[in-house]
Amino acid sequence: MSIVDLPFIYNPPMSPYLDVIHQDEQILVMAKQSGLLTVPGKAAEHSDCLEARARETYPTATTVHRLDMDTSGVIVMAMNREAHRHLGLQFERRKTRKTYIARVYGHIEEDQGRVDLPLRCDWPNRPKQMVCFEHGRAAQTDWEVIAREEKTTLVRLHPITGRSHQLRVHLLSLGHPIVGDRFYADGDALAYSDRLQLHAETLEFHHPVGGDWMSFSRAAEFS
């Protein structure tokens, strides 16, 4: 039995309860913890999430994009309807820039590269995703090696598209799953870490008012 088959118990981290990087009248930028949902799940016990916590202090905050529950890092919310529309179009039109840090199992031989593999949902095993050339949606990820360690490789990722589980599946396609990935890793790669070692390090976008280029970063705690 894999970890995916085991009963899921949601136990979100409570400290820090809400980690705000920047806030103004238009945007709310935070660092999400690994293990915390971005938006509430369907079950009542999955109601605690970043969006709910943010709204306790910033009632008008709305979710523009998401990070997987197991992924940590920088995320932005909109503080009003116009800012939400403006930010949403930037994500839709790929005007934002994102970098991630990941630790994968094994040693990647090349120093950099691009994965260009279309993805779709693996319906019998959802929420897992899979490579599918017939029905998949285009997905591209650029990557570069930061360091080769004893059993792992630390990489920086530059997603061009933003498909669900894109970085996890693309790294798996290289033969190097992200350590601690309960969906795509097994054996030593899964056991290596008690969390998914994937972190949204940097998020850059145009401010909804004035258009200034904004850049926000938070270092990965596992690196």
Sequence and secondary structure as in RCSB ss.txt:
>XXXX:A:sequence
MSIVDLPFIYNPPMSPYLDVIHQDEQILVMAKQSGLLTVPGKAAEHSDCLEARARETYPTATTVHRLDMDTSGVI
VMAMNREAHRHLGLQFERRKTRKTYIARVYGHIEEDQGRVDLPLRCDWPNRPKQMVCFEHGRAAQTDWEVIAREE
KTTLVRLHPITGRSHQLRVHLLSLGHPIVGDRFYADGDALAYSDRLQLHAETLEFHHPVGGDWMSFSRAAEFS
>XXXX:A:secstr
  GGGS        SSS  EEEE SSEEEEEE TT  SS  SSGGG   HHHHHHHH TT EE S   TT EEEE
EEESSHHHHHHHHHHHHTT SEEEEEEEEES  SSSEEEEE  EEE GGGTT EEE TTT B  EEEEEEEEE S
SEEEEEEEESS  TTHHHHHHHHTT  BTT TTT  HHHHHT SS  EEEEEEEEE TTT  EEEEE   TT 
